[in-house]
């Protein structure tokens, strides 16, 4: 009997959709997901820093603080879901592909 909270049980439920993909296709998809994850983390950090700055400013309305907090927490939930999906891709791929850091000059 598998523990319902174990990552092994969760991985077994989702992994088959990636197992049917070719390695080259899966690797390209995984690289794209890693880049997206990096973008999400950077955007989340900006919202977090704004929330912290606003928290230190007594002139900021509590409703604004609440909105920033809600946005940050919603971003964290989305990031966690995306990270779980990325983990499933990496498990199916069997390795972490080399993904150079992109230049922000786009």
Secondary structure, 3 states (H helix, E strand, C coil): CCCCCCHHHHHHHHCHHHHCCCHHHHHHHHHHHHHHHHHHHHHHHHHHHHHHHHHCCCCCCHHHHHHHHHHHHHHHHHHHHHHHHHHHHHHHHCCCCCCCCCCCCC
